Amino acid sequence: MIQKTYYKTKDYCKVKFSFTPEQAETVEVVGLNNDWENGIILSKKKDGSFSADVNLPKGTQHEFKYKVDETIWLNEPEADSEQPNIYGGINSVLVV
């Protein structure tokens, strides 16, 4: 799930990423700002879900994926859209 919070006086939007994969130990969101190497680590909650808040500039678009347990790449089902990637797969797209 993605939750966006816009501020009238700020030039950024707070984006909350929430993801609940089955039996995962770690989840990162990667690709934001074209950084596919340094993911943002989501915090694990007691209910098994993972979440993190990220501030992103207004008027931008970001391709991303969730990286689960360092090896599994998953998309966000509620993303704004999808975009084919150079590896023959699909990336999630977030429009802020």
Phi, psi and omega in degrees: 000144177236129178238124181253135176236113180264143178244133182297324186262004182245153178264018178226167177239136175274123181246124177258120175263127175230131184214139182231083175280163179282126173049049179263150175263322180222148174220134174234152168256125183236153178105342179301137183056031179063022179259094181269357181263320185249092181284165174262119184282128177272142180278136180276132179260166181298330182278003179093356178275165178233145178206158176201149175255136181226135174267124180235144182299140176296150177076023181241164178230139185225130170270141181204168173214160170267136176250112186256128178051037174069354186227336186257126181255122182232153178265163175271116182296337182257021179295160180295325177195185178230155182220131175298144177250174185289351181263007180087005178255196182232136173255149171284149180236132177245127177250122182252000000 
